[in-house]
Amino acid sequence: MNIEEFREFCIAKKGVTEELPFGPDTLVYKVAGKIFALTSLDSEIFKVSLKCEPNFAIELREQFDYIVGGYHLNKKHWNTVNGEIAPTKQLMELTNHSYEIVVEGLPKKMKLELESL
């Protein structure tokens, strides 16, 4: 998967916004104002940081050398995935997992607003 395919996959999700809150080099995807994915726009290699359930995050890092603790993020809750090596299906599943974690953590009112979109 490349960054353009990843972008299309993310913005197709319900309630997702695409932003550059950390400057022009870091593309961020949010749902209801909460970050679920980040990627660098100035890197030669497409990598993406995704939120992850802590035990699952460790399991993934142990199984796949292209998944590491989140770069400049809380490694308990974030993994960075080399999108050029990870199978597309796996990257999509991990992105869905990240999105779902964020949605699950939203207040009930925000979840209802998101569902109505």
Phi, psi and omega per residue, in radians:
M1 nan 2.464 3.075
N2 -1.893 3.078 -3.038
I3 -1.125 -0.597 3.130
E4 -1.182 -0.744 3.094
E5 -1.124 -0.700 3.115
F6 -1.100 -0.769 3.128
R7 -1.015 -0.851 3.140
E8 -1.061 -0.701 3.133
F9 -1.094 -0.776 -3.098
C10 -1.198 -0.852 -3.047
I11 -1.242 -0.232 3.072
A12 -1.349 -0.245 -3.130
K13 -1.317 2.621 -3.103
K14 -1.095 2.214 3.035
G15 1.325 0.217 -3.073
V16 -1.492 2.405 3.006
T17 -2.066 2.687 3.130
E18 -2.021 2.175 -3.030
E19 -2.439 2.924 3.070
L20 -2.217 1.032 -3.038
P21 -1.246 -0.309 -3.100
F22 -1.843 0.275 -3.120
G23 1.962 3.090 -3.008
P24 -1.280 -0.090 -3.057
D25 -1.809 -0.106 -3.100
T26 -2.171 1.959 3.133
L27 -1.542 2.248 -3.058
V28 -2.134 2.408 3.054
Y29 -1.978 2.256 -3.107
K30 -2.196 2.647 2.949
V31 -2.173 2.209 -3.092
A32 0.909 0.673 3.088
G33 1.396 0.046 -3.116
K34 -1.928 2.342 -3.097
I35 -1.263 2.337 2.993
F36 -2.181 -0.195 3.122
A37 -2.711 2.486 3.072
L38 -2.398 2.511 3.054
T39 -2.583 2.622 -3.135
S40 -1.509 2.410 3.091
L41 -1.624 -0.186 -3.098
D42 -1.875 0.136 3.140
S43 -1.578 2.509 3.092
E44 -1.279 -0.443 -3.133
I45 -1.884 2.272 3.118
F46 -1.312 1.967 3.057
K47 -2.233 2.576 3.134
V48 -2.359 2.430 3.071
S49 -1.743 2.283 -3.063
L50 -2.283 2.489 3.079
K51 -1.193 2.580 -3.075
C52 -2.673 2.516 3.051
E53 -1.052 2.306 -2.978
P54 -0.897 -0.847 -3.126
N55 -1.169 -0.659 3.111
F56 -1.165 -0.645 3.128
A57 -1.042 -0.787 3.132
I58 -1.129 -0.773 3.139
E59 -1.024 -0.770 3.140
L60 -1.101 -0.748 3.141
R61 -1.113 -0.603 3.125
E62 -1.268 -0.550 -3.082
Q63 -1.508 -0.584 -2.988
F64 -2.216 2.157 -3.125
D65 -1.282 -0.198 3.109
Y66 -1.600 0.113 3.054
I67 -2.105 2.152 -3.122
V68 -2.283 2.969 3.071
G69 -1.010 2.569 -3.075
G70 -0.924 2.210 -3.132
Y71 -1.210 2.068 -3.109
H72 1.032 0.486 3.140
L73 -2.316 2.956 3.088
N74 -1.165 1.906 -3.043
K75 -1.179 -0.247 3.069
K76 -1.215 -0.588 -3.026
H77 -2.019 -0.054 -3.061
W78 -2.325 2.445 2.998
N79 -2.106 2.595 2.987
T80 -1.926 2.232 -3.043
V81 -1.999 2.293 3.026
N82 -1.335 1.834 -3.069
G83 -1.221 -0.281 3.125
E84 -1.457 -0.328 -3.135
I85 -1.826 -0.707 -3.103
A86 -1.063 2.407 3.049
P87 -1.042 2.474 -3.114
T88 -0.935 -0.784 -3.117
K89 -1.054 -0.752 -3.141
Q90 -1.142 -0.744 -3.140
L91 -1.108 -0.674 3.095
M92 -1.140 -0.739 3.124
E93 -1.111 -0.738 3.134
L94 -1.184 -0.618 3.074
T95 -1.163 -0.743 3.081
N96 -1.069 -0.737 3.122
H97 -1.035 -0.805 3.139
S98 -1.066 -0.845 3.121
Y99 -1.003 -0.811 -3.093
E100 -1.148 -0.664 3.086
I101 -1.040 -0.793 -3.126
V102 -1.137 -0.792 -3.137
V103 -1.082 -0.727 3.127
E104 -1.061 -0.548 -3.117
G105 -1.464 -0.060 -3.131
L106 -1.304 2.648 3.025
P107 -1.078 2.678 -3.078
K108 -0.935 -0.740 -3.131
K109 -1.054 -0.763 -3.138
M110 -1.183 -0.647 3.090
K111 -1.069 -0.745 3.127
L112 -1.127 -0.705 3.099
E113 -1.100 -0.718 3.138
L114 -1.139 -0.749 -3.141
E115 -1.097 -0.521 -3.097
S116 -1.402 -0.129 3.127
L117 -1.242 nan nan
